[in-house]
Amino acid sequence: MAGTSGARGAAVALTIGLLLLAGPALADDPCLKLVFDRYCLGGDVTPLLQTAPAPAVYRNVADSLALVFPDGDNQLYVLAFAKRIYKVVRAYGVSTQLRFDDTYRLLREKYGPGEDQSQFPEYAETPAARLASIRRGDGRAVHQWQPSPAWRIELSWTRELGISLNYIATELDRAREARIESGL
């Protein structure tokens, strides 16, 4: 028994030592939310550049980086600012009312009612008129959930991207917006 407790003690000491060594690294690479079982919202984007499959599109402008990965019929956009992932977007290849309603229902069941931030012209009072306004680019359906102060989810339907599910790191998104507004 004494040998067993000694081995346990050594294992505990080793684990504590590893945690102490990893502590600064973990603090430097916060994962606010693991999105789609692969993308670490808030984490360093560099490891994504070194994994397979490589992104189909790679665009780097100043402190911003956009990576696009195929996802079956869909596209996954990983957006980074200052080498940190601030947004992960799944843009659905097929945009239908059924897709939007099903995704909205799943999010509502998991996170509650959320907040409707949709913008439609005054004439778009019926679902058909709203859909027509989205297709023309006059309207947009947006629902938002904030399960954590550190990140939020948006389900949107716009003319530009169709239906998309967005996971956004709140502080990184604010820092990026501030940089854009300052003109730097």
N, C-alpha and C positions, 0 to 999 in steps of 0.2 A: 504493500500500500504506500509506503514511503516513497518508493520509486515513481509511483503513479502521480502523487501530489507534486513531486519535484518536476516531473515532465509537464504537468499542468501549469505549474508556476513559470517554467521556462516559456511555455507557449503563450501564457498571458503577458509576460514581459516582452516577448517578441512582438505580439500584437500591439501592445501599447507603444513600443518603439516605432513600429511601422506607421501607426496612426499619428504619432508626433512628427515623424518625418513627412508624412503625406499632408499634415494639417495645413502648412502654408500653400501647398499646391492646390488643395481643395478650396481654400479661401480665394485663390486666384482664379479658379475655374468653377464658379457657382452654376449649378444646374438647377434652374428655377422650376423647370418642368421638362420631362422627357416626352417629346412630341413624336407621335407615330412610331414609337418604340425605337427611334434612331437618332433624333436630333435634340441636342441639349440646349434648350432655350436659355440664353444668358451665358452659355459656355463658349469656349474658344472654337473658332471656325476652322483653324488650321488642321486638326485631325481629319476633317471631312475632305480636305484637298489631297490627303494621302491614302484614301480608302478606295476600294472598288465597289460599285462601278463609279467611274469618273462622272462628273456632272456633264450633261449634254450641252449646257451653256455656262460660260464663266465670264462674268463681266466685273471689272474692278475699276472704280472711279474714286480717286482720292481715298477717303477713309471708309468708303462703302464697297461692299462686295455682294454680288448676286450670283447664286448658283441655281441651276434648274436641273432637276432630276426627273426622268420619266417614272411614272407610277401607274402602270397599266394604261388605261384610257385617260388617266389624269396626269397632271404635272405637279411636282413639288418644288416650291421656290424656297430657298434658304437665303435670307438676307442678313448681312452682318454689317456692323458699324464698329470701327476701331477694333477689329478682329473678334468681336463678340456677336453671337447670333441674337438679333433683336426681333426677328420675325420668321415664322415658318408658315407657309401657305400651301394648302392643297386646293388647286383649281380643278374643278370637276370638268371632264371632257364633254359631258352631256348636261346641259342646264334645263331642267324641267321643273314644273311646279311640284311634282311628286318628289323629286330629289331634294328640293328645298324644304318641303314640309317634313319629310322623313328625317333629315338631318336636324332640323329645328326641334322636332319632337324628341329625338335622342338627347340633344343638348339640354332641353328643358327638363327632361326626366332626371338628368344627372346634376344639373346646376341650378335648377329653378327657373322662374319666368324670364329672368334677364331684363334688359332694357331695350326697347324698340327705338332705334335712331334712324328709322327709314325717312326718306325724303321723296315725296311725290308731288306733282303739280296738283292744283286744286281740283281739276277735272277728273283725276284718277281716283274715283271713289270705289270702284268695283275691282275684284281681283283681275279680271280681263283687262281693264283700263290700266291697272298698275303694271301688269306684265307688258303691255304695249309701251308704256312710258319707259320701262327698263330697256326694252329693245331699241327704242329711239334715243336713249341716253338722257331723257328728261328726268328719270326717277331712279331711285336705288333703294333696295331693301337691305337693311342692316339691323342685326340684333347683336347685342353685346352682353357678355357675362364677365364678372370680375371675381373669380373664385379665390383670388389672393391679391394682396396689394402689389405684389411683384410682377404679376402677369394677368393678361385678360384674353378672352376668346371673342372673336367676331365671326358671325356667319353673314355673308353678304352676297347680294346678287346685283351685279352691275353689267352694263353693256360691255365694258372693257375686258373684264375677266370672267364673266358668267358667274356661276355659283362658286364661292370659295369659302374655305374654313381657315381662319387666321388665328395663330397663337402669337401673342405679342408681349415682349418683355417691356414692362411699363417704363422703367427708368432709362433703359437704353434707347427706347423710342423717343422719349422726351429729349435726351441728350442729342440725338440725331436731328430732331426737329429744330432744336435750338441752334445747332451748327448750321443748318440750312438757312434758317432765318437770319443769322448773323452774316451770311454771305461768305463764310470761310470755306 
